Amino acid sequence: MISLLNLKKPAAFALIAVALFVFADKLVVKTVMQREKSYIDFTSYYIAAYELRHGNSPYATLEIGENFIRNNVPSEDMLDMGINFPVPEKFAYTYPPLLALLLSPLTFLPYGTALYIWWAVNLLLLGGVILAVLSMLKETRFGLMLGMVLLLFLASMPSFETFSLGQVNYLVLLLCLLAFIFDRKGKILISAFMLAAASFIKITPAVLLLYFIFFSKGKRYFFWYLGFCAGFFAVCAFSAGTANFIHYLTFILPKLSGSYLLDNNKSLISLVSRVFKANPMVTPLALSNTAAAISTAVIALGLTIFAALRLKAASSLEGEENKLKAFSLALLLMLLIQTLLEIHHLIYAFLPLCVFVLYGKQKPALKGVLLALLLLMLNTRGWNAMEVFGRAWWVIFLTAPQVWGLALLFLLIYGLLKRQKEF
């Protein structure tokens, strides 16, 4: 039987050819070359950066309620920005101010021009991500892993949505990967800076600190990270206004973390919250904010402790392979405990998926089945199970195969660390 990692070169060539074809079709023809522009995530970034450059809060247009967020953008501001299409009410900028500050120079240009520049930057960042992943995997040969990496990052739905929506995932993922790479080279100062920057563009990369505490120079890394975070905190407070940034930290962020029940949210915490909170998808088992809060805490703390114990045990072992598996586990933990999980976030799972393919000890046939299942689960929009089973509370758990794919991959990587510990 031919091993999964020893496919003939024509098969690898076919993977690469498919990846390049889909990339050219979806990311170039159907995105960059489309004539009509409409709202995407970059629109919110641009509006926030525009407000910030004009001395306003990046959250000036944001209204947030129990189960909604709303954009209230004045029409005259839209015209000034060069935005000639409607901005849906339910979308708004919900990141820390750092991203808006970084994008402020683009607001000197009309929106359409700024968007093309952002797409060009994202193409460069995507190239950086691919090179970083291949470097971490130590796979520079023409073969299956090269094809696998290109297929994931050039032809998958999560990557397509990251690019077409103008999302910031490529930048954040590259910063996370560089944090790992520089730490492995002993440059913890640069590594800590990269991780802190990622954490202040999106909050969730802060979870990766758990890996660095166990696998880097513990306290030293932690204090450098805190120092850079303090610096970014000061930058955010100065640029957006201390009161506005405090409002973000004390109201907006907790509000989103506690009740972000939009129908495109596939997170595990969100699924469980719908069992206890009023929502437009299913009928709750019981209405209880207390039960929702307790379940959220149990999921987040339980998974974190579960992963931390495995990372601590694995940290006593040597070898780059061991560190790569541990970092992959931390990436999956980050996805499983975040309160908002959308399709484009799943690109953070691609490195762990490649690690499973490289180091999984299953028989080729079983590994092939598991890989096909994972690719299917991580490359889908989900399923409207309510049309088949009705609106009972338990149906919500059938709507998000993405999170169950993440859970399966988490267990597989966890098992790889455990197996290495045993041997």
Buried (B, 14 or more C-beta within 10 A) or exposed (E): EEEBBEBEEEEBBEBBEBBBEBBEEBBEEEBBEEEEBEBBBBBBBBBBBBBBBEEBBBBBBBEBEEEBBBBEBEEEBBEBBBBEEEBEEEBBBBBBBBBBBBBBEBBEBBBEEBBEEBBEBBBEBBEBBBBBBBEBBEBEEEBBBBBBBBBBBBBBBBBBBBBBBBBBBBBBBBBBBBBBBBBBEEBBBBBBBBBBBBBBBBBBBBBBBBBBBBBBBEEEBBEBBEBBBEBBBEBBBEBBBEEBBEBBBEEBBEBBBBBBBBEEBBBBBBBBBBBBBEBEBBBBEEEBEEBBEEBBEEBBEEBBEBBBEBBBBBBEBEEEBBBBBBBBBBBBBBBBBBBBBBBBBBBBBBBBBBBBBBBBEBEBEEBEEBBEBBBEBBBBEBEEBBEEEEEEBEBBBBBBBBBBBBBBBBEBBBBBBEEBEEE
